[in-house]
Amino acid sequence: MTGENADTLGTFLRAHRERSTIAQDSGRASSRRRTPGMRRSEVAVTAGISVEWYSRLEQGRGGRPSIQVLEAICEALRLKPKEREHAFLLAYGKVGASHQELSPDERRKLRVVLDALEPCPAYLKSPSWDILEWNAAAARVLTGYASLPAAERNVLRILFTHPDSRRRIRDWPTEAKLAVATFRSELVRWEDRSPRVQALIHDLRTTSPEFDEIWRRNEVGHLGEGKKTFLLPDGSETTMQYASFSIDAHPGTGLVVYTPTTGAASPAP
C-alpha cells in the first residue's frame, strides 16, 4: 500500500468514525463526550486491535492492515457494502484493469452505438467523468456539450460550476451528493490518479463550496440507476430513468443512457 493510499484509507476510516452514531445508539455516549462519533479506542476495542495501531492507521503510518483486521474495522464501523468495498480497494488496489484512453477508431465505433440509441439521451464518460462522446438527444436534453471547451466537458464541472444545472435539475442537492460519492468510488476502482484528475478535484474544491463540503465527507456510493427530472429548454419538464453500464472492452469507460418516463425525451432543436 503506497503512502498516498495509506493516507487516503486513514482519512476514509477517520471520516466514517467521526460520523458514526454507534456509540450513541448503543448507550455508550456520555454527557462529557465533546466530539461526535466513536472514539478511536471504541473502534479498536470492537475490532480487537490496539488503540495505538489503529491511531497510526488513521494517520497513514500503520502500514497495510491484514484482510482479517480490515474486515474487523469495517465491522466495528458498521460500514455499508459499498463503503466496505471502497476501504478494501484503498488498502489492496484496483478491481480490474486500469483505464486506457480510447483511440479515435474506438470512439467512432462507440459513437455508432450512441446514435443508435436515439431518441434516448446517451453519452460515454471516463472514470474521471469527462464526457467522451454523446448523441444528439443528450445535447438537447442534458447539456450542449459541443458548445463547451473540451476541458469543461466534465459531469462534475457542469454540475457544480454551471448555474444552469441547478435550475434544470430537480432536487439538485441530492443529485450532487450522489454524484460525488459515485465519483470517489470510480476513481479508486479504476486507479485514476492522473494530474488532470487531481487538478479537477482541486479546482472544484476551490471554486465550489458545495463540492468541497461533500468531498470532505468521504462518502462512497453507486449511481447505477435511478430517476431524474429535468426542466427542458421549452419550459416543460421530463422525468427520465437512467442506467449506467460498464464497457467490457474498455475498462473504466461508462455508458449512461436516459429513458423518458414522462414528457418529451427529445424536444425539437
N, C-alpha and C positions, 0 to 999 in steps of 0.2 A: 504494500500500500504506500503510495507516494506521499510526500509531505502535504501536497495540495489536497489529496483525497482524505488524509487523516484529519486535516483541519476542517474539511467540509463535513465529514462524518461527525466530528465532535460538535460542530456548530448545529448540525441537524438534530443530534441527540439532546443537546442543551435546550434548543428551542422547544422541543416537544416536552422535555421535563418541566420547563418553566410554565408551560401552558396546561400541564396535566392537572386534572381535578381529582385524581385518585386519592390523594391524601385526605382531601375534604370529604369525599364520598365515603371513605372507609372509617371516618370518625377520628382520624389521626391529627386533624387540624387543631391548632391551638390559637387562642386569642393573641398569643405573643408572636405568631408567625407574621413576619414583616414582608415577605416576598411571596408571590403567587407560585403555585405549582408544587411539585415534590422537591424535597431536598436531595442532594447527591447521596447522602447517607441512606435515604429511604430506597432509592433505586439500587444502590449497591447491596444492601441487606436483602432486598427482594430477589435480586439476581444471583446472590451467593458469591459476590466478589468483594474485594477490599475497597473501601472508600477512596483510598489514595490512588489505586489503579484506575478506578472509574473517573476520578477527577482528572488524571493525566490523559485519559482517553478523550474527555470533552475538550481538553486543551490542545489536542493534536499531538500529544507526546507519549501516548500509551502503546504505539505500535498497532499491528492488526490483531483484533480480537479473534479468538477461535470461533468456529461456527457455533459451538455449543454456548459460548459466553455471549456472543452477539444475539443469539436466539433468546437467551435468558434476559438480556437487557430489553429487547423488543417486547418480551412478555411482561416485564416489570413496568414498562411504559404503556402497555396495552396498545401498541401500535396497530393500526388497521393493516389489512393485507398489502395495499399499495405502499404504505409507509414502510412496512417491514421489507418489502422488495427493494425499495429505494435505499434503505440502510445497507442491505447486502450488496447492492450494486456499488455503493460508495466504498465499501470495505474490500470487495473482491473483484470489481471490474465490470465490464460490459456484458450485455446479453446480446449475442450475435456479432456480426462484423461491423467495423467502423463505417460510417457514411462516406461514400465516394461521390464526387461531383458528377452530374450527368453530362455526357457528351452531346454535342449538337444533334447527332443522329438519334440518340436515345430520347432527347427532348422531342424531336419530330414525331417519333413513334408514339410517345405518350400523349402528344397533343391530339393525335387522331382519336385516341380514346376519349379525351375530354370533349372534343367536338361531337362525338357520337352520343354523349350523354345529354345533349341539348334536348329540351329546353331547361333541364335541371342545371343550376349553377354548380360548377365543379372547378377545383384547382389542385395543383401539386405544390407541396411545401417541403422544405428541408427540415432537418432536426432543429435548426435554429429559427424555424418558421418563416424563412424567406419564401415569398411566392415565386415559384419557378415558372409555372405555366398556368393558364386559365382559359376558360371558354367564354364566349360572348355573353351567355346568361350571367356568369359570375361578375363580369364587368358592369352589367346593367343593374343587377340586384345588390351585389355586395360592395364593390369598390371599382372605380375606374382606374384599374392598375396601370394601363398604358400611359395615363397622364402623369403618373408619379415617376420621379427619378428612380433608377434601378435600386439605389441604396435605401430608398424609402419603402420598397415593396416588401414589407415585413408585417406579419399579422399583428405583432405586439406594438410596433411603431404606429401602425394605423389605429389600433385600439386605444392606445394611451396618449398619442400626441395629435391626432386629428380630431378637432372638436365635433366634426360631423358624425363621428362614430357614436358619441354619447346621445346625440339626437336621434339617430336612426336605429339604434339597438335598444329594444325594450329590456328593462332590468339590466342595464349596463354594469352596475356594481357586482352583481352575481356572476355575470359572464366574464368580467375582468378577473375576478378571483379564481375562477375555474381555469381560465386560460393560463395564468401564471403557474398554477400548481401543475398543470399538464406539461407546460414548457420546461419546468425544472426537471421533471421525471425524464423527459425525452433527451435532454442534454446529457444526462448521466447514462441513460440506456445506450446511446449511440456515441458516447465519448467525444462529443463535440466541444473541445476546449480551445478552439482557434482564436487568434487575436480578434477576429471580426466579431465573434460571439461575446468575448469579454468587453469589447467596445460597445456593443449593443446594450448589454446589461448596465454598463457604466453610464451610458447616455440616458437610458430610461430612468435609472435611479436618480440622476441629476436633474432631469427635466420634468419628471412626473412624480409628485409626492405620493400619488395613489399607488404607482408601481413600486416605489421604494418601500412603502408600508407593507404591501402584500408580500414582496420579495423577502423582507426580514422575518416573516412568519415561518419560512421554511416548510411550507405545506406542499404536499405532492398529491397528484390526482391523475385522472384519465378522462379525457373528453372523447370517448369512443363513439357516443351517440347522444342525441338529445333534441331539443326543440329551441328555436329562436324566433322571435318576432321582429320584423324589420319594418321601418317606415320607408316606403318607396318614393322615388322622385316625384310621382304624380300626387303624393299626399295620402295614398291608400296604404294599408298595412297588409302584410302577408306573414303567416306563421309557417315555418319550414322545419321539417325533420332533417337532421344532418347525421352523417355517419362518416367515420374516418377509417381508412384501410391502409395497411402496410403493403408495399410492393416488393414481393419476394426477390425479384431480380436486382433491386436497388435498395439495399438495407438503409433505413433512415429516411427514405423518401415516402411521404404520405399522400394519399389521395383523399380529398374531402369532397363529399357530394351532398348537396341540399335538394330535398324533395318537397314540393309545396303541399301543405295540408289545408291551407285556406288562402284565398286571394290569388292573384296572378303571379306566377313564378317569374315570368319573363316579359315585363311590360315593354311596350314598343320603344325603341331608342328615341 
